[in-house]
Amino acid sequence: MNHSPLESAAEYNALANREGWHSICFAEAIFANKKLDALLTIWKGLPAEQGVPRRKDLTPQLLRSYLTDIAVYERLSGDERRQRWRVRVMGGKFAEVLGDFNGRYFDEAVPPQHLARWRAAPEAVLKARAPLRFVSRSETANKSFITGEYLVAPLLGDDGMLNTVLSAAAFSPTC
């Protein structure tokens, strides 16, 4: 089911509020961190099918100066209850703050109390079919003293399906 970015952000924020997550989603991708703005510009400049670029067009050469700050997540199909998310790539800064989940599935790597939150953000982005901005406290690896500003943008996977997201982060001390 597709939503507008505003509907996706509202649905995520209602869930975050109910669950007590220190996280908020913004429908407008306007970033405090200029590096995230620059990466959004790259995403917008990629060839797109139905408004969404392909993952294969985000080459390491294109992302060279962002590689430590990004992660790529892929949703593997199954029925609604059996969909799994896999971390295809996780840069060094991501791994340092959140834990190194390269090549692992969310349900195998993320502590159970944080799993719904890890799934909710990329799902919101896929429903919106548009980039969203998130600001979240890093609680997965007991680093709640760090807050991340995130660009999370949809991508078409290798199979041409809308099942992949690019996540980029700028981390700073929690205020």
C-alpha positions in Angstrom: 0.0 0.0 0.0 1.4 3.4 -1.0 1.2 6.5 1.1 2.1 10.1 0.6 5.3 11.1 2.4 3.2 13.0 4.9 1.0 9.9 5.5 4.1 7.7 5.9 5.7 10.1 8.4 2.5 10.4 10.4 2.0 6.6 10.6 5.7 6.2 11.7 5.4 9.0 14.3 2.2 7.5 15.7 3.9 4.1 16.1 7.1 5.7 17.6 4.9 7.6 20.1 2.9 4.5 21.1 6.1 2.4 21.4 8.1 5.1 23.3 10.9 5.4 20.6 13.1 8.4 20.7 12.6 8.9 17.0 10.7 11.2 14.7 10.1 11.2 10.9 9.7 14.2 8.7 8.0 14.1 5.4 10.1 16.9 4.0 13.7 15.9 3.4 15.3 19.1 4.6 18.5 18.4 6.5 20.6 20.2 9.1 23.6 18.3 7.8 24.8 19.5 4.4 26.4 16.1 3.5 22.9 14.6 3.7 21.6 17.3 1.4 24.4 16.6 -1.1 23.6 12.8 -1.0 19.9 13.6 -1.6 20.9 15.6 -4.6 22.8 12.6 -6.0 19.8 10.3 -5.3 17.5 12.8 -7.2 19.9 12.9 -10.1 19.8 9.2 -10.7 17.8 7.7 -13.6 14.4 6.7 -12.1 11.6 4.3 -12.9 8.3 5.6 -11.6 10.2 8.1 -9.5 12.5 5.6 -7.8 16.2 5.0 -8.8 17.8 1.6 -9.1 20.2 0.4 -6.4 22.7 -0.6 -9.1 23.0 3.0 -10.2 24.4 4.0 -6.8 28.0 2.9 -7.5 30.8 3.0 -5.1 32.5 5.6 -7.3 29.4 7.9 -7.0 29.2 7.3 -3.2 33.0 7.5 -2.5 32.9 10.3 0.0 29.8 8.8 1.7 30.7 5.2 2.1 31.4 5.3 5.9 28.1 7.1 6.5 25.7 4.8 4.6 23.9 1.6 4.9 21.8 -0.3 2.3 18.9 -2.5 3.4 17.0 -5.0 1.3 13.6 -6.5 2.1 13.4 -10.1 1.1 10.0 -11.2 0.0 7.7 -13.6 1.7 4.2 -13.3 2.9 3.4 -10.3 5.0 4.4 -12.0 8.3 7.6 -13.5 6.9 9.3 -10.5 5.2 12.9 -10.1 6.4 15.3 -7.2 6.1 19.0 -7.8 5.3 21.8 -5.3 5.7 23.6 -5.4 2.3 26.2 -2.8 3.2 26.9 -0.9 6.4 29.6 1.8 6.5 32.1 2.1 9.3 30.5 5.0 11.1 27.1 3.3 11.0 28.7 0.1 12.4 30.6 2.0 15.1 27.4 3.6 16.4 24.7 1.0 15.7 26.7 -2.3 15.6 28.2 -4.1 12.6 25.4 -5.8 10.9 27.0 -6.2 7.4 25.4 -9.1 5.5 23.1 -10.0 8.5 19.3 -10.0 8.8 17.7 -7.5 11.1 16.0 -10.3 13.1 19.3 -12.0 13.7 21.4 -8.9 14.5 19.1 -6.3 16.2 18.1 -6.8 19.8 14.5 -8.0 19.9 13.3 -4.8 21.8 14.6 -2.7 18.9 13.5 -4.9 15.9 10.1 -3.2 15.2 11.8 0.2 15.1 14.5 -1.0 12.7 11.8 -2.3 10.4 9.5 0.6 10.6 11.7 3.3 9.1 12.5 1.5 5.8 8.9 0.3 5.5 7.7 3.9 5.9 10.1 5.0 3.1 8.9 2.2 0.7 5.3 3.1 1.4 6.1 6.8 0.6 8.1 5.9 -2.5 10.1 9.0 -1.5 13.1 10.0 0.7 12.2 10.8 4.4 14.2 12.5 7.1 14.5 10.8 10.5 16.1 12.0 13.8 16.6 9.2 16.2 18.5 8.5 19.4 20.9 5.6 19.0 19.7 3.0 21.4 20.5 -0.3 19.6 24.1 -0.5 20.9 23.5 1.3 24.2 24.7 4.6 22.8 21.7 6.8 23.7 24.2 9.7 24.0 24.4 9.8 20.2 21.6 11.1 18.0 21.5 10.5 14.2 19.9 12.6 11.5 19.1 10.2 8.7 18.3 10.4 5.0 16.4 7.2 4.1 15.5 6.9 0.4 13.8 4.1 -1.6 15.6 2.2 -4.3 14.6 -0.5 -6.8 16.4 -3.7 -6.0 18.3 -5.9 -8.4 15.1 -7.6 -9.3 13.4 -4.3 -10.3 11.1 -4.4 -7.2 10.7 -1.6 -4.7 12.5 -3.5 -1.8 15.7 -1.6 -1.0 16.6 1.6 0.9 19.6 3.7 1.2 20.2 5.1 4.7 22.7 7.8 5.3 23.5 9.3 8.7 25.1 12.2 10.4 25.7 11.5 14.1 26.1 14.0 16.9 25.9 14.1 20.7 22.3 13.8 22.1 21.1 17.1 23.5 
